[in-house]
Amino acid sequence: MIINVENISPSRIAYIRQTGPYGLQNIQAMEHLKHWAKANDLINNNTVIWALPTTTHSSRLPKTVDMMFA
């Protein structure tokens, strides 16, 4: 496994968290975030969008995806 560490310039970040199984709800959450960002004139050619999934090792706990843009 290759691990990269990068420094990024200071940025304002907006994010939305979707907790639950992976699937359609993740797509809807990302579309909601992009719609909000466009409505607030926050998306341009320099915008970066990330989806950061995290999982738990327990099947009893929900999965989480943080979606953000800078």
C-alpha positions in Angstrom: 0.0 0.0 0.0 1.3 3.4 -0.9 0.4 6.3 1.4 0.8 9.9 0.2 0.8 12.9 2.4 0.1 16.2 0.8 -0.2 19.8 2.1 -3.1 21.8 0.8 -3.5 25.5 0.9 -6.0 26.9 3.5 -9.5 26.6 2.1 -13.1 27.0 3.2 -14.8 23.6 3.3 -18.5 22.7 3.3 -19.5 19.1 3.9 -22.5 16.9 4.4 -22.5 13.6 6.2 -24.5 10.6 5.0 -24.8 7.8 7.5 -26.3 4.5 6.4 -25.7 1.8 3.8 -24.0 2.7 0.6 -26.2 3.3 -2.3 -28.8 5.7 -3.7 -28.8 7.9 -0.5 -25.1 8.7 -1.1 -25.8 9.9 -4.7 -28.7 12.0 -3.3 -26.5 13.5 -0.6 -23.8 14.5 -3.2 -26.4 16.0 -5.5 -27.8 17.9 -2.5 -24.4 19.3 -1.7 -23.7 20.3 -5.3 -27.1 22.0 -5.7 -26.5 23.9 -2.5 -23.0 25.0 -3.6 -24.3 26.1 -7.0 -27.2 28.1 -5.4 -24.7 29.9 -3.2 -22.3 30.5 -6.1 -19.5 28.4 -4.5 -18.6 26.1 -7.5 -16.0 27.2 -10.1 -13.2 25.7 -12.2 -11.0 25.4 -9.0 -13.6 23.5 -7.0 -12.6 20.1 -5.7 -15.2 17.6 -4.5 -14.3 14.6 -2.3 -16.4 11.7 -1.0 -14.6 10.1 1.9 -16.2 6.7 2.8 -15.5 5.2 6.2 -16.6 1.8 7.3 -16.8 0.1 10.7 -15.7 -3.4 11.4 -19.0 -4.1 13.0 -22.0 -5.0 10.9 -24.2 -3.4 13.6 -22.8 0.1 13.0 -23.9 2.2 10.1 -21.4 3.2 7.3 -20.6 6.9 6.9 -19.6 8.9 3.9 -18.5 12.5 4.3 -18.9 14.6 1.1 -17.2 17.9 0.9 -15.9 20.5 -1.5 -13.2 23.2 -1.2 
